[in-house]
Amino acid sequence: MHYTAFTSDDPIQHLSRALSELQRIGFLMREVTVTSGGASAIVDTDQNSPANIRILYKIAGTSQPETYAKRLAGLHGVHHVESGAA
């Protein structure tokens, strides 16, 4: 299992894009966690509050987790991308 985690200024948009990229690259999603990036425990989607997003997945095919992380890092508003073995 591997994970990729990042912070987002627009969590709904970026989670949707991240899951589309995960499918495109051929990885199998196992778990998604979205938490508030601020002091509140609630992600305020009306205000596009910062959020921490972590996606746990199983590698399938020949692509590498680094490729997935680089694709996500290229999205405007995505910050602090990290990836590794879970």
N, C-alpha and C positions, 0 to 999 in steps of 0.2 A: 504494500500500500504506500501511496505517496500523498502529499498534500501541497496545495498552493494557497497562500494567504495574502491578503492585501487590504488596504484601507481604501474607502471609496467616498467621494463627494456626492454620488448619486447611486445609492445602493441598489435600487430596483433595476435601473438601466444596466449597471455593471454586472449584477448577478445574472441577469438574462443573457448578456453578451458572453459572460464567462461560461455559462452552461452550454451555450451554442458552440463556443470554441471547443469545449470539452468533447462534445458530440462529434464535431468536425474532425478533431484529431484522433478520435476513435477510443478514448479512454472511457472507463466505466465508473460512473459516479457512485460513491458509497454513502457520503454524508455531506451536508452543507450546514454551516453554522454562521449566523449573522448576529452580531452584537453591536451595541452602541459604541461609538468611538469616544463619547463624552462621559460625563458623570452620570447621566441618566441611563437606566436599564432599558429604555424604550427607544427604538429607532423611529424617529419622526419622519415618515416618508413625505408628509406635506411640506416640510421645511428642508428636505434633502440633507438631513443631518449626517455627519460623517459616520461611517459604520466600518466595523472590522468583518471581513468575509473570509471564511476558511472552507475550502473544498477538499474533501478526502476522496481519492479515486484509485482505481486499479489500472495499471498500464495494460493496454491491449494494442497489438500492432508494433510498428517499428519506431514510432515517435518517442521522444524523450521528454521528461517533465520540464527540462530547461526551455524547450521549444514552446510549451504551453505558457510558462511563466513570462517569456519574452513577448508573446502575443498579448497577454493581459497588461504587461507593463507599458505597452504602446497605446493603451486607451487613455484619452484625456480624462483627468480626474481620478485616475487610479494611482495610488502611491504605496510605497513600502512593500513591494512584492517580494515574497520569499517562498521558497519551494524546497522540498526535501522528502526523505523517507519518513513515514509516520510510525 
